Amino acid sequence: MKFLDWIWFLFKKPTPQDQGKHSQGTAVIDGKIENFIHTRLGTQDVPHDLRGLLSAIAGDPGFEKSANNPLGIIGAEILWAEATYPLLDHTYINDVDRADPEVMANVKAMQDNDKKLKFVMQCDDTSLLGYWQPDPDTPLDQCALFWLDTEGQYSLAEGETFSESLAYRALVDGDEDTYRSLRDLFHRLGVTIRETDEARIFAGMDARAMKIAPTPESFRSERYEYYLSLP
């Protein structure tokens, strides 16, 4: 079943009055979600917790700006296909940059990385979170998540899933209230975030890091050297 069909199966069929009231807003939301899945995920299956969030957005055009949206309390947003995001926008490149082999090698290497990192969310500081998929046959829900910060550095996310990564980062940052709020808000979406502590978060990250090859950083370095070697 296609994702959007699944959404409409999930929600109660609207009355004719409801359809007239919400059809325009719903059509806009449908288009945004469809474009997001196509552009950001390559039409792949959507992981469970991200699917729950998108389902809530599809069911209520006002959800994104409501207090029920878990992304709202951390100043984050879905990486909609229609918008421009600083870390994915290379229009700043000028003629001086284009004449510099090192700059252009790095830009091309980052673009190669972007094809394997399925970014889905931007934080308030413009850093991004995405699924690292070096092997296109690996389902997204089995892929590790990575952050890309404003300095162009990649780091393994704190959790195994999208929702865990957000909640566990809050806990690591010492914000237990946000951690608990995120657990509660995702629970309302049918998503369970496991209770944990800092020691278990870091132990889990260490265990996952041992299994990831290549990493976004090592792949970018490899591609950078390749582009730099070209005549």
N, C-alpha and C positions, 0 to 999 in steps of 0.2 A: 504494500500500500504506500503510495507516495506520501511525503510528509504533510503536505497541505490537506490531502484527503483525510489523513489520520487526524489532523486537527479538527476538521469538521465532524468527523465521526465521534470525537471525544466530547465536543460540546453539544448541548441541547439544540435541536433544530429550532431556529427562530420563527416567531409568528410573522405573518405578513406585515403587521405593524412594526415589529422589530426590524424586519428587513428594510422597510422604507426608511427607518430612522438611522440605521447603522450601515447601510450598504456602501455608501460612499467612503466612509472611514475604513470599513473592513477591506474594501478593494485596494485602498492605498497600503494598508498593513500587509495584505496578502502579497502585493507586488514587492514590498520591501523584503519580506522574508524569503520569497522565491529568489530574488536577486542576491540576497545574502548567501543562501545555500549554494547557488550556482557559482558566484564569484569567490566567496571565501572558502567554501568546502569542496568545490568541484563536483557538486551534486551527490556527494557521498552521504552515507547514513549519518544522521546527527546523533552524537552521544546523548545518553539519557538525560543528564541534568541540563544540558544546553537545550535539548528538545522541550523540557518542561518549562524553561524560561520563554522560549519562542512561542510555545502554546499559549502561555498566559498573555503575551503581547497580542497574539492573533485573536484571542477571545475577548480582549478589552482594549480598544484603541487608546484608552487613558492610562493603561497600566504602567507604561514606561515612566511617566512623570508622577506616579503615585508612591505612597509610602510603602506599598507592598513589593516594590521592585528591589530586589537585593542589591542590584548594581548601583542604585541611587544613593545608598548610604555610604558608599566608598567613592562616589564621584566618577563612576565608570559608565561606559556605554557600549552597546553592541557595535561592532565595526561594520556599519551599514555600507553597502556597495556604492550608494549614491553620494557619499560624503568623501571629503579629502582628509587624510590624516598625515601629520608631519613626518612621521618615521617611514611612511610608505611613499612619500612625495619627493621625487627627485627633480622637480622643475627648477630648483634653485641652482642647478649646474649651469655655470656660465662658460664663456669662451676660454677663460684662463684655466678653469678646471678641466675642460675638455682637452686642453693641450698638455695636461699633466698626466703621464702614464700611471702613476701611483694612485691618483685620485680616481681615475676612470676604472682602473683595475678593481679598486675597492667597491665602487658603485656597482659594477657588473657582478662582483662576487656577492654583494648584498642582495641584488636582484635574483640571483640563482638561489640564494637561501630562502627568499620570500616565496619561491615556488614550492618549497618543501615544508615551510612553516605556515600552517593554516591559521593565520591570525583571526581571532574572533572578538576581541575586546580591547578597548583603549581605556587607560586609567586617566585620572584628572591631570597627571603630570605628563601625559601623552605617551607613556610607556605602553607596550602591547603585550598581550598574552595569546599564545597560539599552540596548536598541536604540531609537534615535530614529526614529520612523516617522510623520512628518507627513502623508505620502501613504499611505493604507492599501493601495494597490495595489503598493507597492514591497516586494519580498520582504525578509524580515528579514536575509538574508545579504548584502543590498546596502545595508543601513542603517548609518549611523554609530553608534558606541557612545558613550554619555556617562556620566560619573559625576555623582551627586548627593551632595554632602557634608553634614555635620551642620549647616552654616550655611545650608543651602538654596540653595547655589550650584551651577550646572551647569558642567562642564568636559569638553571633548572627550577621549575615551579615547586612550591612547597607541598602540594598534594598530588595524588594520583589522578584526580579528576578536576574538571573546570571549577566546580563549586568548592571542592576541598581546597584548591589552590588559593581561592579568595579568602576563605575563612582561616586557613592555616597561616597565611601571610599576616593577617591581622593579629593572630595570636603571637607569632614570632616578633612582630613589631611592638608587642606589649599592650595591645588594645583588646582586652578580653571582652569588653562590652560589644564591640563590633563583631568579634568572633561569634559570640552567642547570638547576636541579632541576625547574622548571616545564616547560622544554622537554623534558626527559627523561620526565617523568610523562605529559605529553600525547602524546608520541611513542608511549608504550606503549598509548595509546588509539587509535592510528592517526591522530593529528593532528600535522601538521608546523608548527612555529613557525619562521619564517625567522630566520636569524642576522642580527644587526643591531648598531648602535651608537647612541649618543645623538644624534649629528648626523643620522643617517638617520631616527631616530624623530621628531625635531622637524621635519625637512623634510617628512616624510609627513603629520604633523599639520597643518602650514601649508597643504599642498596640499589636504587634505580639507576644512579649514575654509573654504576659498574656495568650495567647492561646496555648502555646507550653508545652506539658507534655507527657512523660518526656522530659527533655532537654538532650543533649549529656552528659553534666557534671553529672546530677543526675543519668542517666542510668549507666554511667561508675562507679560512686560511689557505686551504688547498686550491680553491677557485681563484683566489687573489694571486697566488704564485703562478697559476696557469695563465691568467690574463696578462700578468706582468711579463711573462716569458714570450708572448707573441710579438712578432716583429712590427 
